[in-house]
Amino acid sequence: QAYPLHPTNPFESAVYWELIGVAAGAFLRIVGINRHGAVALGVAAGLIGLSVAGFVEVAAGRIAASLVALLGQLALVEVLIGGAIYVLTSGGIAFVVMLILVGIYGRLIVGEVIRFVRHG
């Protein structure tokens, strides 16, 4: 139970939902669902995070990042905007740095996995 439903440390919840967003987007890309489907799942992950974990800033960041992705911006920009909302709502700058790193490296790893799956 590394990530309790109501953690005393919001850091756990934030990283948890960022990883869910990255993994869900990767799964959708591997099975060939378009960008809009991945965005919808990102928004859903944000809403679930809000209802389950109760951290408004985490859900807002996740949803905002998904909406930015819909506009076709780079993944880095997507994570930065999600992180900025997190800072503005909670002041947790260290959390945001971690989220950005998780987002960037998560997407890099995902890209390699997708290339391997498609090209063998």
C-alpha positions as CSV (number, residue, x, y, z in Angstrom):
1,Q,0.0,0.0,0.0
2,A,2.6,2.5,-1.2
3,Y,-0.2,4.9,-2.3
4,P,-3.0,5.1,0.2
5,L,-6.3,6.6,-1.0
6,H,-6.0,9.5,1.4
7,P,-2.2,9.9,1.9
8,T,-1.0,12.4,4.5
9,N,1.7,13.3,2.0
10,P,0.2,14.8,-1.2
11,F,3.5,14.1,-2.9
12,E,2.6,10.5,-3.1
13,S,-0.7,11.2,-4.7
14,A,0.7,13.7,-7.2
15,V,3.4,11.3,-8.5
16,Y,0.9,8.5,-8.5
17,W,-1.6,10.3,-10.8
18,E,1.1,11.7,-13.0
19,L,2.4,8.1,-13.6
20,I,-1.1,6.9,-14.3
21,G,-1.5,9.7,-16.9
22,V,1.8,8.7,-18.5
23,A,1.0,5.0,-18.5
24,A,-2.5,5.4,-19.8
25,G,-1.4,7.6,-22.6
26,A,1.3,5.1,-23.5
27,F,-1.2,2.2,-23.6
28,L,-3.6,4.2,-25.8
29,R,-0.8,5.0,-28.3
30,I,0.4,1.4,-28.4
31,V,-3.1,0.1,-29.2
32,G,-3.5,2.9,-31.8
33,I,-6.1,5.1,-30.2
34,N,-5.6,8.7,-31.3
35,R,-4.5,11.7,-29.3
36,H,-8.0,12.8,-28.4
37,G,-8.6,9.4,-26.7
38,A,-5.4,9.8,-24.7
39,V,-6.5,13.3,-23.6
40,A,-9.9,12.1,-22.5
41,L,-8.2,9.4,-20.4
42,G,-5.9,12.1,-18.9
43,V,-8.9,14.2,-17.9
44,A,-10.6,11.1,-16.5
45,A,-7.5,10.3,-14.4
46,G,-7.6,13.9,-13.1
47,L,-11.2,13.6,-12.1
48,I,-10.6,10.2,-10.4
49,G,-7.6,11.7,-8.6
50,L,-9.9,14.5,-7.4
51,S,-12.6,12.2,-6.2
52,V,-10.4,9.5,-4.7
53,A,-7.4,11.4,-3.3
54,G,-9.2,14.7,-2.7
55,F,-6.2,16.8,-3.9
56,V,-7.7,19.5,-6.1
57,E,-4.3,20.8,-7.3
58,V,-3.3,17.3,-8.5
59,A,-6.5,16.8,-10.4
60,A,-6.4,20.4,-11.8
61,G,-2.8,19.9,-13.0
62,R,-3.6,16.6,-14.6
63,I,-6.7,17.9,-16.4
64,A,-4.9,21.0,-17.6
65,A,-2.0,19.0,-18.9
66,S,-4.4,16.8,-20.9
67,L,-6.2,19.8,-22.3
68,V,-2.8,21.3,-23.4
69,A,-1.9,18.0,-25.0
70,L,-5.2,18.3,-27.0
71,L,-3.9,21.6,-28.5
72,G,-0.8,19.6,-29.8
73,Q,1.8,21.2,-27.6
74,L,5.0,19.4,-26.6
75,A,4.9,17.0,-23.7
76,L,7.4,19.2,-21.8
77,V,5.0,22.2,-22.1
78,E,2.1,20.0,-21.1
79,V,3.9,18.9,-17.9
80,L,5.1,22.5,-17.1
81,I,1.6,23.9,-17.3
82,G,0.2,21.2,-15.1
83,G,3.1,21.9,-12.7
84,A,2.5,25.6,-12.7
85,I,-1.1,25.1,-11.7
86,Y,0.1,22.8,-8.9
87,V,2.4,25.6,-7.7
88,L,-0.2,28.3,-7.8
89,T,-2.7,26.2,-5.9
90,S,-0.5,24.6,-3.3
91,G,2.9,26.2,-3.3
92,G,4.7,22.8,-3.5
93,I,7.6,23.7,-5.8
94,A,9.6,20.5,-4.9
95,F,6.5,18.4,-5.8
96,V,6.4,20.1,-9.2
97,V,10.0,19.5,-10.0
98,M,9.4,15.8,-9.2
99,L,6.3,15.8,-11.4
100,I,8.1,17.4,-14.3
101,L,10.9,14.8,-14.1
102,V,8.5,12.0,-13.8
103,G,6.6,13.3,-16.8
104,I,9.6,13.9,-19.0
105,Y,11.4,10.6,-18.2
106,G,8.1,8.7,-18.2
107,R,7.4,9.9,-21.7
108,L,10.9,9.2,-22.9
109,I,10.7,5.6,-21.7
110,V,7.2,5.3,-23.2
111,G,8.5,6.5,-26.6
112,E,11.2,3.8,-26.5
113,V,8.7,1.1,-25.6
114,I,6.3,2.1,-28.4
115,R,9.2,2.0,-30.9
116,F,10.2,-1.4,-29.7
117,V,6.6,-2.7,-29.9
118,R,6.0,-1.4,-33.4
119,H,9.3,-2.2,-35.0
120,G,10.6,-5.2,-32.9
